Amino acid sequence: MRSHYKRIGDYVTQIKLKNTDDAISNLKGININKHFMPSVANINGTDLSKYRVVKKNQFAFNPMHVGRDEVLPISMLDDENPIIVSPAYVVFEVNDEKELLSEYLMMWCRRSEFDRNAWFMTDNSVRGGFSWADFCDMKLPMPLIEKQCEIVREYNVVNDRILLNEQFKQKLNDKTQIIYKHWFLDFEFPISKEYAKSIGKPELEGKPYKSSGGEMGYCEKLQEDVPEKWYLSNIKAYSKVISGFAFKSAWWSNSGSPVIKIGSFNNNTVNYSTLAYVDPSRVVGKEKISCKAGDIVVAMTGFTMGKIGLVPPVYDYLYINQRVGKFDLGHNPFERGAFLYSYLLNPQFKEQMASIGGDSRQANVSGDEIDNFSLLMPSEFVVDQFNQLMSSCLKLIVEKVYQNHHLTKLSKIILQKMSKV
């Protein structure tokens, strides 16, 4: 059955080009998701001439720590501009694209089975090293080049759609921030019909409040003028934080009731591939810590502290683990969530979180502390207006997350099918 599997080393060549003229300064590393990323190393005063050059369609992998992480960090450069990587990395390229497509090989390297095989081949060192010879001895199925092209196209269609959804989601987040700033920081929310009538200027209806002469009053605590009837309060005046439950590690399983942990936050939403699960009997009577679509959760410890997640509609209910909090937004969070979500993305919230030590691994914040973060409370009418206007944005954001959840599953299925070609 595996007669069509071929040794990778027969189709690739190692490249040892060094940055001898220091022409390239763009130093990259590779993360466990198999993407090039900006290096965190301090290169001030470092001799970059010894670093290895990676050009378009060439690969690099980090042979260290495979035994520890059970993943081979490997990536293919698809950028026109060359980069440099650590001298410890291995760089190589495909010999002939008419026999083996570089993209097809990269797809194979993304399979979980590939990482398991790499881990199995690691040596007995503390770091669990993985050599170039080990990589060359690994095998992959080698269908005709036409079939490789078909598989790559199918995979790219799915992943291009995932990328488009992420870009659209980012635009929606940007939109909420722009409108939030215009309304609640610049005080240029539209004047209501009732207010315009009360001051005898009906023609001002819909005009921006502050620049159209809306009444302002001095706020002693903020030391600035704010719109009439607005006041400085705290988060709990709008939504109290509910802290999660300390599920025991022995309760975790591969299926059951989903639980949001501090590692489940990604790009202001919940990453479903990182959820934990417990037997449904473990969540009986814990409705208070349950979440549904539209709820907003927050990480309360370590480097993730202050990250927020808008819950998408993948499950009817999820539950929150210890060091995760949920903002209580009532039965229909979409009705009241836009104002809070926009505030939590704003630097005002992030600065208060950082003051507790949000950049420290040991940092922790309690629900009570978040409850008492300061929040300028607008008039109820203005908040309701904003929530009505922006609720559609929140629904679109979670819809894109929902789509990408299923597209990611489809992407993994395509990778699994490669072993059967």
Secondary structure, DSSP 8 states (H G I E B T S, - for coil): --TTEEEGGGSEEEE--B-TT-----BEEE-TTS-EEE--S--TT--GGGSEEE-TT-EEE--SSHHHHSS--EEE--SSS-EEE-TTSEEEEES-TTTS-HHHHHHHHTSHHHHHHHHHT--SSSS----HHHHHH-EEE---HHHHHHHHHHHHHHHHHHHHHHHHHHHHHHHHHHHHHHHHTS---B--HHHHHHTT-GGGTTSBTGGGT--EEEETTTTEEEETT-EEEEGGGT--EEE-B---GGGEESSSEEEE-GGGEETTEE-GGG-EEE-GGGGTT-GGGEE-TT-EEEE-BGGGTT-EEE--TTSS-EEEBTTEEEE---S-HHHHHHHHHHHHHSHHHHHHHHTT-TTSTT-B--HHHHHTSEEEE--HHHHHHHHHHHHHHHHHHHHHHHHHHHHHHHHHHHHHHGGG-
